[in-house]
Amino acid sequence: MHEYAQDAMTKCTCKSNVTTPTTLTEFFTLCRNDTFARTLLYSEVPTYFTGNTSTRTFQHRKQGRAVQGHLNLDSTDALGRLYTVNPNNGECFYLRLLLINVRGPTSFQELKTVNGHMCATFREACQKLNILENDAHWDISLTDASNTAQPQQIRTLFSIILTTCFPANPKDLWEKYKNYMSEDILHHMRRINANPNIQFTSNIYNEALILIEDSCLTIANKSLTELGMIAPNRYGNDIFDRDIQRETHFDVIELQTFVRINLPKLVLEQRTAYDTIINAIFNKRCGLYFLDAPGDTEFVMAYKDYSAKSTSDVWQHFLRCENGQTAKCKLTDCQKILKIGGGSTKGLHTHLFSVRKIKIANPSTSTQDNPLELEVPPKKKAKNLTDYFLVFRCEEKSLETTLARLTARGSISV
């Protein structure tokens, strides 16, 4: 077991104010300085230009077929390739979509300028350029549902469309079908007020939006604003993180029974790791722990025991056990930070419930004997939801890479 302790940390105090040029920003520079480049898509540049990997600059190709009508300009069959982007990545996805459709942009601002109007987002620019798939099929689906389904079912369908199908204009779909999605709320208001003449109001629509957002948070842990919709008014109450809510549902008695039966079965190395982490939990010393053993034997039973013991008293420090098997709970933002294998874990498995943001506590507040402290602020502040620790299972060869990537992304200082 590797314990990443406080004495291994140094605080990073300086950041460069100089923006490092990238291939994309140098493409913008090329378009500003070269009239021919203004006619090219980002993916077409390698056909006519070569890139200097050290300076990130572009030069005209010196060999190849002469381009008709242009002096000292050659072309080859070289292909330009862009990284694929999942639609879940929001603005990155729409930025890529613009790059393969807009010729010769000179800046990010120009890239999202349509007919002289600079759009607020890349998504809006894609919509104004009509390069997004239309929502006709989602419109038909909601039309069919509106004729036969209950309002709650229509809201569920709309939530699924928002979180998994990425409609181009979700606000238009909402405006068209909001009455159908809010009909049960209207009926409830009429009944409790004994007034059949009550009509749809903004408050009724707001209640429907809250229910839709709750469903979206359950499905994808995304708010409506993250999905291109208008945000409901929650009357000053923050949205509670659905991942945290889900992970707090556990059977204390069942987990305590599991610990009592299986704790004596741990081998020496497993028991050492178990005792170390459990002591850190009850002493409220958070940190990073890396477990490594042949054939995945380091976590088969140990993690289930961590889960059962810790959740019984301080559930904010726990590893979740489910159906007798170790649960590899999704750490959405942490995995975005790590970027192991392009988003997958590949040799690194993180066991904890999902958190929204991870930042390092002030090193000066901890002694060198304590492990690295992490502060994890959830969406809604609640009692005893302040400090967490992370337990990783990783191959030893992945340890240095993992720490290096955490450091490079500003998550920790080494």
LINGI-V819832 format. One record per residue. N is the residue number from 1. RES is the residue in one small letter. SS is DSSP state (hx for helix, st for strand, lp for the rest). PSI is psi in degrees with one decimal (* if undefined). D_CENTER is the distance of its C-alpha to the mean C-alpha in whole Angstrom. Layout:
N|RES|SS|PSI|D_CENTER  N|RES|SS|PSI|D_CENTER
This chain:
1|m|lp|134.2|29  2|h|st|124.7|27  3|e|st|121.8|27  4|y|st|100.3|25  5|a|st|170.2|27  6|q|hx|-33.2|28  7|d|hx|-7.5|31  8|a|hx|3.5|29  9|m|lp|145.3|27  10|t|lp|147.8|28  11|k|lp|127.6|26  12|c|lp|118.4|25  13|t|lp|-6.4|27  14|c|lp|139.5|27  15|k|lp|142.6|25  16|s|lp|134.5|26  17|n|lp|-6.4|27  18|v|lp|125.2|27  19|t|lp|122.7|25  20|t|lp|127.0|25  21|p|lp|144.3|25  22|t|lp|170.7|23  23|t|hx|-38.2|24  24|l|hx|-45.8|23  25|t|hx|-31.8|25  26|e|hx|-26.6|28  27|f|hx|-40.6|28  28|f|hx|-43.4|28  29|t|hx|-41.9|31  30|l|hx|-42.6|32  31|c|hx|-31.4|32  32|r|hx|-30.3|34  33|n|hx|-11.5|37  34|d|lp|118.7|38  35|t|lp|-35.1|39  36|f|lp|-36.7|38  37|a|hx|-25.8|35  38|r|hx|-13.3|34  39|t|hx|0.3|35  40|l|lp|151.5|32  41|l|lp|160.3|29  42|y|hx|-39.4|26  43|s|hx|-12.7|27  44|e|hx|-9.3|31  45|v|hx|-43.9|31  46|p|hx|-17.2|32  47|t|hx|-31.7|35  48|y|hx|-14.4|37  49|f|st|154.2|35  50|t|st|149.9|34  51|g|st|137.1|32  52|n|st|112.5|33  53|t|lp|-26.1|30  54|s|lp|-39.3|31  55|t|lp|-8.1|32  56|r|lp|22.7|29  57|t|st|165.2|32  58|f|st|143.0|33  59|q|st|153.3|37  60|h|st|142.7|39  61|r|lp|141.8|40  62|k|lp|-6.2|43  63|q|lp|155.1|44  64|g|lp|-164.0|44  65|r|st|136.4|45  66|a|st|137.7|46  67|v|lp|121.5|44  68|q|lp|132.4|47  69|g|lp|-0.4|48  70|h|lp|124.0|46  71|l|lp|136.6|48  72|n|lp|38.8|46  73|l|lp|119.9|43  74|d|st|158.6|43  75|s|st|156.6|40  76|t|lp|-173.8|39  77|d|lp|14.2|37  78|a|lp|140.5|34  79|l|lp|141.4|31  80|g|lp|136.3|28  81|r|lp|136.5|24  82|l|lp|145.3|21  83|y|lp|140.0|18  84|t|lp|148.7|16  85|v|lp|129.8|13  86|n|lp|138.8|11  87|p|hx|-22.0|11  88|n|hx|-20.4|8  89|n|hx|8.9|7  90|g|lp|-114.9|10  91|e|hx|-31.0|12  92|c|hx|-38.8|12  93|f|hx|-43.9|13  94|y|hx|-29.3|16  95|l|hx|-45.8|17  96|r|hx|-39.4|18  97|l|hx|-38.8|20  98|l|hx|-39.0|22  99|l|hx|-28.4|22  100|i|lp|6.7|24  101|n|lp|-22.8|26  102|v|lp|128.0|27  103|r|lp|136.7|30  104|g|lp|41.5|31  105|p|lp|146.9|28  106|t|lp|-6.0|29  107|s|lp|169.0|26  108|f|hx|-35.6|23  109|q|hx|-43.8|25  110|e|hx|-31.9|27  111|l|hx|-32.6|24  112|k|lp|23.6|23  113|t|st|124.5|27  114|v|st|120.9|29  115|n|lp|42.5|32  116|g|lp|-3.5|33  117|h|st|123.1|30  118|m|st|117.8|27  119|c|lp|155.8|24  120|a|lp|-31.5|21  121|t|lp|162.1|18  122|f|hx|-33.1|18  123|r|hx|-43.9|18  124|e|hx|-39.2|21  125|a|hx|-41.1|23  126|c|hx|-39.2|22  127|q|hx|-43.6|23  128|k|hx|-27.7|26  129|l|lp|-3.5|27  130|n|lp|40.4|27  131|i|lp|5.7|25  132|l|lp|149.1|22  133|e|lp|137.4|24  134|n|lp|167.0|25  135|d|lp|25.8|25  136|a|hx|-41.6|28  137|h|hx|-34.4|27  138|w|hx|-33.2|25  139|d|hx|-44.3|28  140|i|hx|-41.4|30  141|s|hx|-44.6|28  142|l|hx|-32.5|28  143|t|hx|-46.4|32  144|d|hx|-44.1|33  145|a|hx|-35.7|31  146|s|hx|-25.0|32  147|n|hx|-22.2|36  148|t|hx|-24.3|35  149|a|lp|161.1|32  150|q|lp|156.8|32  151|p|hx|-40.2|30  152|q|hx|-37.7|27  153|q|hx|-37.2|27  154|i|hx|-40.5|27  155|r|hx|-40.6|24  156|t|hx|-44.1|22  157|l|hx|-43.6|23  158|f|hx|-38.8|21  159|s|hx|-41.1|18  160|i|hx|-42.0|18  161|i|hx|-43.0|18  162|l|hx|-43.9|16  163|t|hx|-21.4|13  164|t|hx|-16.9|14  165|c|hx|-12.3|17  166|f|lp|62.5|15  167|p|lp|150.7|19  168|a|lp|-38.9|20  169|n|lp|73.0|22  170|p|hx|-30.1|20  171|k|hx|-36.9|22  172|d|hx|-39.6|26  173|l|hx|-41.1|25  174|w|hx|-47.5|25  175|e|hx|-35.0|28  176|k|hx|-33.8|30  177|y|hx|12.0|29  178|k|hx|-30.6|28  179|n|hx|-40.9|32  180|y|hx|-35.7|31  181|m|hx|-16.3|28  182|s|hx|4.3|30  183|e|hx|-38.2|33  184|d|hx|-33.1|33  185|i|hx|-41.0|32  186|l|hx|-44.6|35  187|h|hx|-40.6|38  188|h|hx|-42.1|37  189|m|hx|-40.3|37  190|r|hx|-38.4|41  191|r|hx|-47.3|42  192|i|hx|-21.5|41  193|n|lp|-0.3|43  194|a|lp|42.0|46  195|n|lp|100.8|45  196|p|lp|-3.3|45  197|n|lp|-0.4|45  198|i|lp|134.5|41  199|q|lp|175.1|39  200|f|lp|136.0|36  201|t|lp|171.1|34  202|s|hx|-31.9|31  203|n|hx|-37.7|31  204|i|hx|-45.1|31  205|y|hx|-37.2|28  206|n|hx|-40.4|26  207|e|hx|-40.2|27  208|a|hx|-40.6|25  209|l|hx|-38.0|22  210|i|hx|-43.9|21  211|l|hx|-39.0|22  212|i|hx|-42.3|20  213|e|hx|-39.3|17  214|d|hx|-42.7|18  215|s|hx|-40.8|17  216|c|hx|-37.3|14  217|l|hx|-36.6|13  218|t|hx|-40.5|14  219|i|hx|-49.5|13  220|a|hx|3.6|10  221|n|lp|41.7|9  222|k|lp|138.5|9  223|s|lp|168.5|12  224|l|lp|-34.2|15  225|t|hx|-32.4|14  226|e|hx|-16.2|11  227|l|hx|14.1|13  228|g|lp|13.6|16  229|m|lp|170.5|18  230|i|lp|147.6|20  231|a|lp|137.2|19  232|p|lp|159.5|22  233|n|lp|112.8|24  234|r|lp|22.4|23  235|y|lp|40.8|26  236|g|lp|-5.5|25  237|n|lp|130.8|23  238|d|lp|159.0|19  239|i|lp|130.6|17  240|f|lp|135.5|17  241|d|lp|119.8|13  242|r|hx|-30.8|14  243|d|hx|-42.8|13  244|i|hx|-43.9|15  245|q|hx|-42.5|18  246|r|hx|-39.2|18  247|e|hx|-8.0|18  248|t|lp|0.6|21  249|h|lp|104.3|23  250|f|lp|159.3|25  251|d|lp|104.8|29  252|v|hx|-45.4|30  253|i|hx|-43.3|34  254|e|hx|-42.5|33  255|l|hx|-38.1|30  256|q|hx|-38.2|33  257|t|hx|-41.5|36  258|f|hx|-42.4|33  259|v|hx|-46.2|34  260|r|hx|-35.9|37  261|i|hx|-40.5|38  262|n|hx|-16.8|36  263|l|hx|-41.5|36  264|p|hx|-14.3|39  265|k|hx|-8.1|38  266|l|lp|140.0|36  267|v|lp|172.9|37  268|l|hx|-48.4|38  269|e|hx|-39.5|35  270|q|hx|-40.6|33  271|r|hx|-36.5|34  272|t|hx|-47.1|34  273|a|hx|-41.8|30  274|y|hx|-49.6|30  275|d|hx|-40.1|33  276|t|hx|-46.7|31  277|i|hx|-39.7|28  278|i|hx|-40.9|29  279|n|hx|-38.9|31  280|a|hx|-36.3|29  281|i|hx|-51.9|27  282|f|hx|-19.5|30  283|n|lp|2.0|31  284|k|lp|42.9|28  285|r|lp|104.2|27  286|c|lp|159.6|23  287|g|lp|-175.6|22  288|l|st|128.1|21  289|y|st|130.7|23  290|f|st|120.0|23  291|l|st|136.0|25  292|d|lp|127.3|27  293|a|lp|156.4|30  294|p|hx|141.2|31  295|g|hx|28.7|30  296|d|hx|17.7|27  297|t|lp|-8.8|30  298|e|lp|-15.8|28  299|f|lp|-3.0|26  300|v|lp|-45.7|28  301|m|lp|-33.1|30  302|a|hx|-42.5|28  303|y|hx|-35.5|25  304|k|hx|-36.0|26  305|d|hx|-40.1|29  306|y|hx|-44.5|26  307|s|hx|-49.3|25  308|a|hx|-41.8|28  309|k|hx|-44.9|30  310|s|hx|-34.2|27  311|t|hx|-19.0|26  312|s|lp|-27.4|29  313|d|lp|-50.0|30  314|v|lp|79.1|27  315|w|lp|-16.9|24  316|q|lp|-12.5|21  317|h|lp|77.1|22  318|f|lp|161.7|22  319|l|lp|125.5|21  320|r|lp|138.6|21  321|c|st|136.5|23  322|e|st|126.5|24  323|n|lp|36.2|27  324|g|lp|4.5|28  325|q|st|154.7|26  326|t|st|129.1|23  327|a|lp|123.3|20  328|k|lp|88.6|17  329|c|lp|144.6|14  330|k|lp|121.9|10  331|l|lp|87.7|9  332|t|hx|-58.8|5  333|d|hx|-32.3|5  334|c|hx|-41.2|8  335|q|hx|-31.3|8  336|k|hx|-34.3|6  337|i|hx|-45.6|9  338|l|hx|-43.5|11  339|k|lp|45.4|11  340|i|lp|119.7|14  341|g|lp|38.3|15  342|g|lp|33.3|13  343|g|lp|-20.5|10  344|s|lp|172.2|13  345|t|lp|-39.1|14  346|k|lp|78.2|18  347|g|lp|-5.2|20  348|l|st|118.4|18  349|h|st|126.1|17  350|t|st|128.4|15  351|h|st|105.3|17  352|l|lp|170.1|16  353|f|lp|167.4|14  354|s|lp|138.7|10  355|v|lp|156.7|10  356|r|lp|-35.2|9  357|k|lp|144.0|10  358|i|lp|129.1|13  359|k|st|156.3|16  360|i|st|134.7|19  361|a|lp|164.0|22  362|n|lp|116.9|25  363|p|hx|-25.8|27  364|s|hx|-14.4|30  365|t|hx|-3.9|30  366|s|lp|151.3|30  367|t|lp|162.9|33  368|q|lp|-14.8|32  369|d|lp|-16.9|33  370|n|lp|148.0|30  371|p|st|171.4|27  372|l|lp|127.8|24  373|e|lp|137.6|23  374|l|st|136.8|19  375|e|st|126.0|18  376|v|lp|92.6|15  377|p|lp|116.5|16  378|p|lp|178.5|14  379|k|lp|-40.3|14  380|k|lp|124.4|18  381|k|lp|130.1|20  382|a|lp|164.5|22  383|k|lp|136.0|25  384|n|lp|31.7|24  385|l|lp|57.0|21  386|t|lp|-41.5|21  387|d|st|137.5|21  388|y|lp|160.5|19  389|f|lp|157.3|20  390|l|st|136.3|18  391|v|st|123.7|20  392|f|st|143.9|19  393|r|st|120.9|21  394|c|st|155.8|22  395|e|lp|147.4|25  396|e|hx|-33.2|26  397|k|hx|-17.9|26  398|s|hx|-11.5|22  399|l|hx|-50.7|23  400|e|hx|-40.0|24  401|t|hx|-42.0|21  402|t|hx|-49.2|18  403|l|hx|-37.6|20  404|a|hx|-39.2|20  405|r|hx|-35.6|17  406|l|hx|-42.2|16  407|t|hx|-45.3|19  408|a|hx|-30.9|18  409|r|lp|7.8|15  410|g|lp|11.4|16  411|s|lp|-36.3|15  412|i|lp|165.0|19  413|s|lp|134.2|22  414|v|lp|*|24
